[in-house]
Amino acid sequence: MRTVPDRLSSEPVELIVDPSQAGWRLDVFLTHHFPDYSRVHLRRVITAGGTRVEDVGGKPSYRLKPGQRVRVLLPELPREAPRAENIPIELLYEDDWLIVVNKPPGMVVHPARGHWSGTLAGALQYHFGGQLSAVGGPLRPGIVHRLDRDTSGAILVAKNDLVHAKLAAQFESRAIRKEYFALVAGTPDRDRDLIDLPIGVHPQQREKMAIRRDNPASRQAQTYYEVLERFDGFAALAARPKTGRTHQIRVHLGHVGCPILCDRQYGGRARMTRGEIRRDPSDELVLLERQALHARRLQFAHPETGDELAIEAPLPGDMLAVLRELRQYRPA
């Protein structure tokens, strides 16, 4: 039972927990009733005090009981669905239920302030229209997870709401195995290791994350890395995050003294020239102008068939060019 106005406004919406929904988390309950809003967005609403359960504030993880009255104040959605744009996209995999796209570097995944066009969401809207799930809301058609703008590689897209929910559950339970390829400055002391350090918002720069061991708002973060190739002053790594914190791989590798090449936020440099690798100051040809991080592999159980899928995204041209130079001019 629910009473929902035709248009969401400043008036609270009232919902009654059905017996079939007993034990549901509060954030899951709201996502079920308001599929136009992402679960992350609704968590923010709850945390900000916009939700009351029996006139008492609750946490996103609060477990509901049958018959409880839930009142929620929903802000208006910031924008309509992204405008469809005829932007080419590379499909790594497609079937009746899901898609895996090879996102190019420099592409924002979904619209946000300052990035209303040229997004992956706009490209998906053009190529797949109404075939995509609505669980993430109108700004994120079918998009199950995200990559930073300058990180390239494989990203999962769901074609219906049930598949989206199943894939999201696999992400939450860490059943989806992700592998990234990274080029870093410096060489790790060990051939492989697990970085287990908590991550929180940087104390001075709010747009950055940082290792914050004693901050109660920090969250556990684990990244396993393996050295694939060593060079003189550089290395190629495989990074397999066990958790999914914001900027996790970038923060962890920077903390152990091996920042990702051309990572403006965490590595202190914005570009790499061919001359830097060849030790020739006169050669100013720019090889790389974004963080050298690529989501190379996704491995997961297909949400409908149960088959194990392992999908790989080929390295983009800029990272391949740097790798070729390192192999030729910077052998270990």
C-alpha positions as MATLAB code, in Angstrom:
seq = 'MRTVPDRLSSEPVELIVDPSQAGWRLDVFLTHHFPDYSRVHLRRVITAGGTRVEDVGGKPSYRLKPGQRVRVLLPELPREAPRAENIPIELLYEDDWLIVVNKPPGMVVHPARGHWSGTLAGALQYHFGGQLSAVGGPLRPGIVHRLDRDTSGAILVAKNDLVHAKLAAQFESRAIRKEYFALVAGTPDRDRDLIDLPIGVHPQQREKMAIRRDNPASRQAQTYYEVLERFDGFAALAARPKTGRTHQIRVHLGHVGCPILCDRQYGGRARMTRGEIRRDPSDELVLLERQALHARRLQFAHPETGDELAIEAPLPGDMLAVLRELRQYRPA';
ca = [
       0.000    0.000    0.000;
       1.321    3.457   -0.850;
       0.152    6.973   -1.471;
       2.256    8.626   -4.152;
       1.573   12.061   -5.658;
       1.567   12.367   -9.439;
       4.737   14.451   -9.289;
       7.371   14.195   -6.604;
       7.549   17.409   -4.632;
       8.235   18.629   -1.128;
       5.280   16.589    0.141;
       6.364   13.343    1.860;
       5.440   10.012    0.303;
       4.012    7.369    2.638;
       4.586    3.640    2.198;
       3.400    0.686    4.284;
       5.717   -2.340    4.541;
       4.012   -5.406    3.080;
       4.503   -8.749    4.902;
       6.415   -9.991    1.846;
       8.914   -7.168    2.385;
       9.673   -7.978    6.026;
      13.405   -7.983    6.670;
      14.217   -5.824    3.656;
      16.843   -3.130    4.114;
      15.398    0.376    4.066;
      17.470    1.404    1.027;
      16.422   -1.718   -0.900;
      12.769   -1.073   -0.009;
      12.921    2.482   -1.349;
      14.797    1.411   -4.500;
      12.012   -1.121   -5.153;
       9.307    1.541   -4.897;
      11.195    4.322   -6.681;
      13.196    2.750   -9.535;
      13.854    6.167  -11.107;
      16.248    6.842   -8.232;
      19.524    4.975   -7.860;
      20.184    3.113   -4.620;
      23.146    5.392   -3.939;
      20.906    8.443   -4.325;
      18.326    7.013   -1.944;
      21.010    6.179    0.611;
      21.974    9.841    0.596;
      18.341   10.806    1.156;
      18.149    8.433    4.154;
      21.465    9.615    5.619;
      20.386   13.246    5.242;
      17.295   12.567    7.358;
      14.786   12.505    4.521;
      13.235    9.201    5.616;
      11.259    8.327    8.753;
      10.186    4.842    9.870;
       7.323    5.153   12.334;
       8.387    8.795   12.805;
      11.938    7.787   13.722;
      14.950    8.296   11.470;
      16.625    5.168   10.122;
      19.846    4.028    8.520;
      20.093    2.585    4.987;
      20.734   -0.866    6.508;
      17.710   -0.753    8.859;
      15.635   -3.965    8.549;
      11.929   -3.317    8.119;
       9.015   -5.040    9.853;
       5.592   -5.733    8.304;
       3.045   -2.967    8.753;
       5.611   -0.253    9.482;
       4.898    3.174    8.018;
       7.730    4.678    5.991;
       7.618    8.360    5.063;
      10.162    9.706    2.609;
      10.815   13.165    1.226;
      12.119   12.734   -2.312;
      13.930   15.573   -4.073;
      13.101   16.132   -7.699;
      15.283   14.241  -10.136;
      18.001   16.570  -11.355;
      17.363   16.004  -15.056;
      15.428   13.949  -17.563;
      16.958   10.894  -19.178;
      20.205   11.663  -21.036;
      19.805   12.877  -24.591;
      20.519   10.114  -27.092;
      23.788   10.817  -28.910;
      25.180    8.986  -31.908;
      28.516    8.170  -30.293;
      30.223    4.956  -31.460;
      30.701    2.356  -28.733;
      32.716   -0.861  -28.806;
      30.768   -3.903  -27.644;
      32.821   -6.672  -26.066;
      29.778   -8.870  -25.419;
      26.017   -8.788  -25.968;
      23.111  -11.178  -25.477;
      19.409  -10.858  -24.636;
      20.135   -9.839  -21.031;
      23.307   -7.796  -20.827;
      26.032   -5.881  -22.629;
      29.709   -5.306  -21.882;
      31.120   -2.102  -23.368;
      34.772   -1.128  -23.793;
      34.645    2.442  -22.486;
      37.244    4.725  -24.067;
      39.372    7.033  -21.903;
      37.967   10.517  -21.459;
      34.296    9.448  -21.574;
      32.109   10.203  -18.541;
      29.816    7.279  -17.685;
      26.633    9.179  -16.818;
      25.574   12.849  -16.921;
      26.653   15.097  -14.065;
      27.333   18.765  -13.509;
      29.612   19.979  -16.286;
      29.212   16.762  -18.308;
      25.702   16.660  -19.779;
      26.816   15.474  -23.226;
      29.301   12.982  -24.635;
      28.523   10.402  -21.954;
      28.306    6.625  -22.137;
      24.689    6.936  -20.960;
      23.869    9.129  -23.960;
      25.556    6.675  -26.341;
      23.657    3.723  -24.817;
      20.390    5.655  -25.105;
      21.020    6.106  -28.833;
      22.078    2.541  -29.611;
      19.697    0.650  -27.315;
      16.860    3.052  -26.484;
      14.183    1.451  -24.315;
      15.964   -1.915  -24.105;
      17.894   -0.976  -20.954;
      17.026   -1.376  -17.274;
      15.626    1.551  -15.296;
      16.911    0.524  -11.857;
      19.653    3.167  -11.823;
      17.204    5.958  -12.673;
      16.867    8.011  -15.864;
      20.429    9.315  -15.737;
      21.947    5.825  -15.702;
      20.053    3.647  -18.211;
      21.231    0.047  -17.733;
      24.514    1.050  -16.094;
      25.372   -1.335  -13.254;
      28.696    0.173  -12.112;
      31.005    2.958  -13.186;
      34.567    3.821  -14.120;
      36.346    7.134  -13.643;
      36.294    9.369  -16.708;
      39.953    8.739  -17.571;
      39.886    5.009  -16.789;
      39.194    2.902  -19.866;
      37.870   -0.628  -20.175;
      35.049   -3.063  -19.561;
      31.783   -1.882  -18.036;
      28.580   -3.908  -17.503;
      25.165   -2.803  -18.767;
      21.859   -4.580  -17.982;
      18.948   -4.899  -20.400;
      16.220   -5.365  -17.793;
      15.568   -4.576  -14.150;
      15.806   -8.154  -12.867;
      19.195   -8.737  -14.501;
      20.361   -5.360  -13.174;
      19.379   -6.333   -9.628;
      21.137   -9.700   -9.909;
      24.341   -8.126  -11.214;
      24.248   -5.437   -8.523;
      23.884   -8.186   -5.907;
      26.970   -9.913   -7.342;
      28.923   -6.663   -7.047;
      27.763   -6.168   -3.476;
      28.738   -9.722   -2.480;
      32.078   -9.307   -4.334;
      31.280  -12.242   -6.600;
      32.280  -10.286   -9.715;
      36.033  -10.438  -10.218;
      37.594   -7.332  -11.752;
      41.124   -7.033  -13.045;
      42.783   -3.769  -14.033;
      45.992   -3.184  -15.984;
      48.102   -0.296  -14.705;
      51.364    1.350  -15.702;
      53.092    2.895  -12.681;
      56.098    5.023  -11.842;
      58.564    3.136   -9.674;
      58.804   -0.595   -9.106;
      57.213   -2.463   -6.182;
      59.529   -4.291   -3.796;
      57.419   -7.445   -4.052;
      56.230   -9.354   -7.092;
      52.727   -9.518   -5.599;
      51.037   -8.273   -2.456;
      47.732   -7.367   -0.829;
      47.299   -3.717    0.130;
      44.844   -3.653    3.028;
      44.426   -0.007    4.065;
      41.233    1.960    4.836;
      40.184    4.804    2.551;
      38.291    7.970    3.432;
      37.769   11.478    2.103;
      40.968   13.553    2.055;
      41.036   15.878    5.089;
      41.865   19.010    3.039;
      40.839   18.235   -0.550;
      37.251   16.976   -0.612;
      37.424   15.818   -4.229;
      40.202   13.361   -3.325;
      40.408   10.209   -1.245;
      43.230    9.225    1.096;
      44.497    6.496    3.423;
      42.914    7.358    6.789;
      43.547    4.687    9.380;
      41.996    6.357   12.421;
      39.032    8.117   10.816;
      35.667    6.559   11.800;
      34.223    7.444    8.377;
      36.935    5.490    6.515;
      36.012    2.182    4.923;
      37.974   -1.033    4.585;
      39.709   -1.319    1.216;
      41.753   -4.198   -0.200;
      43.681   -4.329   -3.480;
      45.736   -7.309   -4.618;
      48.429   -6.489   -7.162;
      50.861   -8.544   -9.211;
      53.861   -7.279  -11.168;
      53.545   -8.330  -14.816;
      56.646   -6.587  -16.173;
      59.462   -4.557  -14.610;
      61.243   -1.725  -16.393;
      63.922    0.775  -15.424;
      61.908    3.124  -13.194;
      58.492    1.785  -14.180;
      56.301   -1.314  -13.929;
      53.201   -2.905  -15.460;
      50.797   -4.317  -12.886;
      47.607   -6.336  -12.675;
      45.394   -4.949   -9.894;
      42.446   -6.912   -8.536;
      40.350   -4.866   -6.085;
      38.557   -6.947   -3.472;
      36.471   -3.935   -2.438;
      35.089   -1.108   -4.549;
      35.975    2.191   -2.902;
      36.219    5.448   -4.823;
      39.659    5.819   -6.476;
      40.781    2.710   -4.567;
      43.497    1.392   -6.901;
      44.871    4.883   -7.520;
      45.076    5.704   -3.811;
      46.534    2.334   -2.794;
      49.252    2.235   -5.463;
      50.196    5.852   -4.803;
      50.492    5.127   -1.095;
      52.987    2.287   -1.643;
      55.180    4.541   -3.780;
      54.031    3.421   -7.241;
      51.562    6.036   -8.493;
      49.761    5.358  -11.747;
      51.349    7.202  -14.652;
      49.755   10.555  -15.505;
      47.312   10.442  -12.603;
      46.734   14.158  -12.070;
      45.167   13.746   -8.632;
      47.433   11.149   -7.071;
      50.580   11.070   -9.185;
      51.478   14.730   -9.575;
      51.869   14.770  -13.345;
      49.461   15.160  -16.256;
      51.318   13.805  -19.289;
      54.222   11.674  -20.470;
      56.337   12.324  -23.536;
      58.320    9.866  -25.581;
      61.486   11.766  -24.692;
      60.983   11.055  -20.970;
      61.158    7.338  -21.662;
      63.986    7.611  -24.197;
      65.849   10.143  -22.009;
      65.832   12.590  -24.919;
      64.613   16.064  -23.816;
      64.236   17.198  -27.428;
      61.571   14.552  -28.145;
      58.328   16.174  -26.968;
      55.850   13.799  -28.573;
      53.080   13.221  -26.016;
      52.234    9.543  -25.541;
      49.870    9.713  -22.577;
      47.626   12.424  -21.108;
      45.443   10.482  -18.665;
      45.873    7.979  -15.866;
      47.289    4.695  -17.208;
      44.548    2.515  -15.720;
      42.442    0.100  -17.768;
      39.636   -2.235  -16.629;
      40.976   -5.235  -18.527;
      38.817   -8.159  -17.387;
      35.414   -8.932  -15.854;
      34.604  -12.450  -14.677;
      31.162  -13.315  -13.308;
      28.285  -15.792  -13.377;
      25.720  -14.923  -16.032;
      22.626  -13.721  -14.105;
      20.236  -15.815  -16.230;
      22.139  -18.864  -17.485;
      24.580  -19.267  -14.610;
      27.438  -19.749  -17.090;
      30.795  -18.330  -16.053;
      31.773  -15.429  -18.298;
      35.243  -13.942  -18.613;
      35.291  -10.853  -20.819;
      38.463   -8.945  -21.686;
      38.941   -5.445  -23.058;
      42.025   -4.893  -25.250;
      44.481   -2.234  -24.133;
      43.855    1.202  -25.711;
      46.355    2.768  -28.072;
      47.876    5.294  -25.659;
      48.798    2.667  -23.065;
      50.086    0.304  -25.762;
      52.344    3.064  -27.094;
      53.856    3.654  -23.644;
      54.278   -0.087  -23.098;
      56.139   -0.493  -26.411;
      58.478    2.369  -25.523;
      59.174    0.968  -22.076;
      59.973   -2.459  -23.478;
      62.391   -1.036  -26.007;
      64.077    1.799  -24.079;
      63.625    0.943  -20.403;
      64.318   -2.782  -19.948;
      64.899   -3.791  -16.333;
];
